[in-house]
Amino acid sequence: MEYIIETKDLEFSYPDGTQALKKLSVALTKGKKIAIIGPNGAGKTTLFLCLNGVYIPKKGQVAYGGKMMNYTKKEIREMRKNIGIVFQDANVQLFSANVFQEVSFGPMNMGLSKDEVRKKVEEALEKTDLSHLRDKPIHFLSGGQKKRVSIADILAMDPEVIFLDEPTAFIDPKTSSELMAFFDQLNQEGKTIVLSTHDMDKVYPWADYIFVMVDGMIIGEGVPQELFRDEKILARAGLEKPWIIEAYEALIKDKPHLAGEEIPRTKEGFFKLMLK
């Protein structure tokens, strides 16, 4: 198992004294789909910003690809190139006049030639299904389109790791499902995807591995089928079980012989189990 990012005893405090991260240790496996869940104020966004080089931790260690980070200017540039972050509110991230200009900003700052920049932007727009909107003003885009542009921003930099902070917030259910499928596609192309979310029904069938964060600390971790049946951790984090887990637990009470069956990850798998 190869870890692409590791932290040990990471600590970060804001200027007002609020301690957002408290001796946080986490290891993110390369090439996996990882979810970090927890209540508002748990420190998820702060963690992402520390691992992207936007914030510099007060204490603790961060390793990327096995190399310890000292947060020098050179290392921070490399972190931002290799570890992309998509913010919860796309309006915070987008600032250019139109889609093409927006997505070209990152590659241009990497010092690439005009031809290389254009190639990376075209590829990012094609992957996010935005080529037809390349000249459209940002302020005329829908919420879902803005979210895709913010993702294209990051893809144009070709990072190894993509952090997505509440990626399905502020968008409709259909667009949300399309985005989750798109994150699957990016993962299949070799990207390590790490997202935070409050949507347990979305994350349960999607994630390979889940961390639970509360009050700046990791309080639990595991594969979805096991983690979401841990009553103590869920109660401590104030989280609800995905409906599939609740339905499965109700089903095996009525049909105890199914308790040995594999816990379903999708609604199709659950309906199939009901027929046994």
C-alpha positions as CSV (number, residue, x, y, z in Angstrom):
1,M,0.0,0.0,0.0
2,E,1.5,3.3,-1.1
3,Y,0.5,6.5,0.7
4,I,0.6,9.7,-1.4
5,I,0.0,12.1,1.6
6,E,0.7,11.5,5.2
7,T,0.4,13.8,8.2
8,K,1.6,13.3,11.8
9,D,0.4,15.3,14.8
10,L,-0.7,18.2,12.5
11,E,-1.8,21.4,14.2
12,F,-3.2,24.6,12.9
13,S,-4.8,27.6,14.7
14,Y,-6.4,30.7,13.3
15,P,-5.4,34.2,14.3
16,D,-8.3,34.5,16.7
17,G,-7.0,31.5,18.6
18,T,-9.4,28.9,17.2
19,Q,-7.5,25.6,17.0
20,A,-8.8,23.9,13.8
21,L,-6.4,20.9,13.7
22,K,-5.3,19.0,16.8
23,K,-2.5,16.5,16.5
24,L,-4.1,15.2,13.4
25,S,-2.5,12.1,11.8
26,V,-3.9,10.6,8.5
27,A,-2.5,8.6,5.7
28,L,-4.1,8.9,2.2
29,T,-3.6,5.9,-0.1
30,K,-2.5,6.7,-3.6
31,G,-5.0,6.1,-6.4
32,K,-8.0,5.7,-4.1
33,K,-11.3,7.5,-3.7
34,I,-11.3,8.8,-0.2
35,A,-14.0,10.7,1.8
36,I,-13.5,12.8,4.9
37,I,-16.8,13.3,6.7
38,G,-17.8,15.1,9.8
39,P,-19.9,18.0,11.1
40,N,-19.5,21.7,10.2
41,G,-16.5,23.1,12.0
42,A,-14.7,19.8,12.2
43,G,-11.6,21.2,10.3
44,K,-12.0,19.4,7.0
45,T,-11.5,22.5,4.8
46,T,-8.6,23.6,7.0
47,L,-7.0,20.2,6.5
48,F,-7.4,20.5,2.7
49,L,-5.8,24.0,2.7
50,C,-2.8,22.8,4.8
51,L,-2.2,19.9,2.4
52,N,-2.5,22.2,-0.6
53,G,0.0,24.7,0.8
54,V,-2.5,27.6,1.2
55,Y,-2.1,27.3,5.0
56,I,1.2,26.5,6.8
57,P,0.7,24.1,9.8
58,K,1.8,25.4,13.2
59,K,3.2,22.0,14.3
60,G,3.4,18.5,13.0
61,Q,4.6,16.9,9.8
62,V,3.3,16.5,6.2
63,A,4.8,14.1,3.7
64,Y,4.0,14.0,0.0
65,G,5.1,11.0,-2.0
66,G,7.3,10.0,0.9
67,K,9.1,13.3,1.1
68,M,8.8,15.5,4.2
69,M,7.4,19.0,3.4
70,N,9.1,22.0,5.0
71,Y,6.8,24.5,3.3
72,T,9.6,26.4,1.5
73,K,8.4,28.6,-1.4
74,K,9.6,25.9,-3.9
75,E,7.8,23.1,-2.0
76,I,4.5,25.2,-1.8
77,R,4.6,25.8,-5.6
78,E,5.1,22.0,-6.1
79,M,2.2,21.2,-3.7
80,R,-0.2,23.6,-5.5
81,K,0.8,22.0,-8.8
82,N,0.5,18.4,-7.7
83,I,-2.4,18.8,-5.1
84,G,-5.4,20.7,-6.5
85,I,-8.3,21.9,-4.4
86,V,-11.8,22.7,-5.6
87,F,-13.7,24.9,-3.2
88,Q,-17.2,24.4,-2.0
89,D,-18.4,27.7,-3.4
90,A,-17.3,28.0,-7.0
91,N,-17.8,31.8,-6.9
92,V,-14.8,32.0,-4.5
93,Q,-12.6,30.3,-7.0
94,L,-13.6,31.8,-10.3
95,F,-12.6,35.4,-11.2
96,S,-11.8,35.6,-15.0
97,A,-14.1,37.1,-17.6
98,N,-14.9,33.9,-19.5
99,V,-14.4,30.1,-19.2
100,F,-11.3,29.8,-21.4
101,Q,-9.5,32.6,-19.7
102,E,-10.4,31.1,-16.3
103,V,-9.1,27.7,-17.0
104,S,-5.9,29.0,-18.7
105,F,-4.8,31.0,-15.6
106,G,-3.1,28.0,-13.8
107,P,-1.1,26.7,-16.8
108,M,0.0,30.2,-17.7
109,N,1.4,30.7,-14.2
110,M,3.3,27.4,-14.6
111,G,5.4,29.2,-17.3
112,L,4.2,27.0,-20.2
113,S,4.2,28.1,-23.8
114,K,1.0,29.4,-25.4
115,D,0.6,26.2,-27.3
116,E,1.1,24.1,-24.2
117,V,-1.4,26.2,-22.3
118,R,-4.0,26.0,-25.1
119,K,-3.6,22.2,-25.2
120,K,-4.0,21.8,-21.4
121,V,-7.1,24.1,-21.4
122,E,-8.7,22.3,-24.3
123,E,-8.2,18.9,-22.7
124,A,-9.6,20.1,-19.4
125,L,-12.6,21.7,-21.1
126,E,-13.3,18.5,-23.0
127,K,-13.0,16.3,-19.9
128,T,-15.5,18.5,-18.1
129,D,-17.9,18.8,-21.1
130,L,-17.4,22.6,-21.3
131,S,-15.8,23.0,-24.7
132,H,-19.1,24.5,-26.1
133,L,-19.0,27.1,-23.3
134,R,-15.4,28.2,-23.8
135,D,-16.2,31.8,-24.6
136,K,-19.2,32.2,-22.2
137,P,-18.9,34.8,-19.4
138,I,-18.6,33.2,-16.0
139,H,-21.4,35.2,-14.5
140,F,-23.9,33.7,-17.0
141,L,-23.1,30.1,-16.0
142,S,-25.4,27.9,-13.9
143,G,-24.2,26.6,-10.5
144,G,-23.4,23.2,-12.0
145,Q,-21.5,24.7,-14.8
146,K,-19.5,26.9,-12.5
147,K,-18.6,23.8,-10.4
148,R,-17.4,22.1,-13.6
149,V,-15.3,25.2,-14.5
150,S,-13.7,25.1,-11.0
151,I,-12.8,21.5,-11.6
152,A,-11.4,22.3,-15.1
153,D,-9.3,24.9,-13.4
154,I,-7.6,22.2,-11.4
155,L,-7.5,19.5,-14.2
156,A,-5.6,22.0,-16.4
157,M,-2.7,21.8,-13.9
158,D,-2.7,18.0,-14.1
159,P,-2.4,17.3,-10.4
160,E,-1.9,13.9,-8.9
161,V,-4.3,14.5,-6.0
162,I,-7.6,16.4,-6.2
163,F,-9.3,17.7,-3.0
164,L,-13.0,18.5,-3.4
165,D,-14.6,20.5,-0.6
166,E,-18.4,19.7,-0.5
167,P,-18.5,19.2,-4.3
168,T,-22.2,18.5,-4.5
169,A,-23.2,21.6,-2.4
170,F,-25.5,24.2,-4.1
171,I,-26.3,22.0,-7.1
172,D,-29.3,19.9,-8.1
173,P,-29.5,16.1,-7.6
174,K,-29.0,15.2,-11.3
175,T,-25.9,17.3,-11.6
176,S,-24.7,16.0,-8.3
177,S,-24.9,12.4,-9.5
178,E,-23.2,13.3,-12.8
179,L,-20.3,14.9,-10.8
180,M,-19.8,11.8,-8.6
181,A,-19.6,9.7,-11.8
182,F,-17.1,12.1,-13.2
183,F,-15.0,11.8,-10.1
184,D,-15.0,8.0,-10.7
185,Q,-13.7,8.6,-14.2
186,L,-10.9,10.8,-12.9
187,N,-9.9,8.2,-10.4
188,Q,-9.8,5.5,-13.1
189,E,-7.4,7.8,-15.0
190,G,-5.0,7.6,-12.0
191,K,-6.0,10.6,-9.9
192,T,-6.3,10.3,-6.1
193,I,-9.6,11.8,-5.2
194,V,-10.3,13.1,-1.7
195,L,-13.7,14.8,-1.0
196,S,-15.5,16.1,2.0
197,T,-19.3,15.9,2.1
198,H,-22.4,15.8,4.3
199,D,-24.2,13.6,1.9
200,M,-23.9,10.1,3.4
201,D,-26.1,8.5,0.7
202,K,-23.7,9.8,-2.0
203,V,-20.5,8.9,-0.3
204,Y,-21.4,5.4,0.8
205,P,-21.4,3.7,-2.6
206,W,-18.6,5.9,-3.9
207,A,-15.7,5.9,-1.5
208,D,-13.1,3.2,-1.1
209,Y,-12.2,4.5,2.3
210,I,-13.6,7.0,4.8
211,F,-12.2,9.1,7.6
212,V,-14.4,10.7,10.3
213,M,-13.3,14.1,11.6
214,V,-14.6,15.9,14.7
215,D,-13.2,18.9,16.4
216,G,-9.9,18.9,14.4
217,M,-9.2,15.2,15.0
218,I,-9.7,11.9,13.1
219,I,-11.9,9.8,15.4
220,G,-12.5,6.9,13.1
221,E,-11.7,5.4,9.7
222,G,-12.5,2.3,7.6
223,V,-14.3,0.9,4.6
224,P,-17.8,2.3,4.2
225,Q,-19.6,-1.0,5.0
226,E,-18.0,-1.2,8.4
227,L,-17.6,2.4,9.3
228,F,-21.3,3.2,8.8
229,R,-22.3,0.4,11.2
230,D,-20.2,1.9,14.0
231,E,-22.9,3.4,16.2
232,K,-20.5,5.1,18.6
233,I,-18.5,6.9,15.9
234,L,-21.6,8.1,14.0
235,A,-23.1,9.3,17.3
236,R,-20.0,11.2,18.3
237,A,-19.8,12.9,14.8
238,G,-23.6,13.6,14.7
239,L,-23.9,11.6,11.4
240,E,-26.7,9.6,10.1
241,K,-26.4,6.2,8.4
242,P,-26.9,6.0,4.6
243,W,-30.4,4.7,3.8
244,I,-28.9,1.5,2.3
245,I,-27.3,0.6,5.6
246,E,-30.5,1.4,7.6
247,A,-32.5,-0.7,5.1
248,Y,-30.0,-3.6,5.3
249,E,-30.1,-3.7,9.1
250,A,-33.9,-3.7,9.1
251,L,-33.9,-6.4,6.4
252,I,-31.6,-8.8,8.4
253,K,-33.8,-8.4,11.5
254,D,-36.7,-9.9,9.5
255,K,-34.5,-12.3,7.5
256,P,-31.6,-13.3,9.8
257,H,-30.3,-15.8,7.2
258,L,-29.2,-12.8,5.1
259,A,-26.8,-11.5,7.8
260,G,-23.9,-13.4,6.3
261,E,-24.4,-11.9,2.9
262,E,-22.2,-9.1,1.7
263,I,-23.5,-5.7,2.7
264,P,-24.8,-4.0,-0.5
265,R,-23.2,-0.8,-1.6
266,T,-25.9,0.3,-4.2
267,K,-29.7,0.3,-4.3
268,E,-29.5,-2.4,-7.1
269,G,-27.5,-4.6,-4.8
270,F,-30.0,-4.1,-2.0
271,F,-33.0,-4.9,-4.1
272,K,-31.2,-8.1,-5.3
273,L,-30.5,-9.1,-1.7
274,M,-34.2,-8.6,-0.8
275,L,-35.2,-11.3,-3.3
276,K,-33.0,-13.9,-1.7
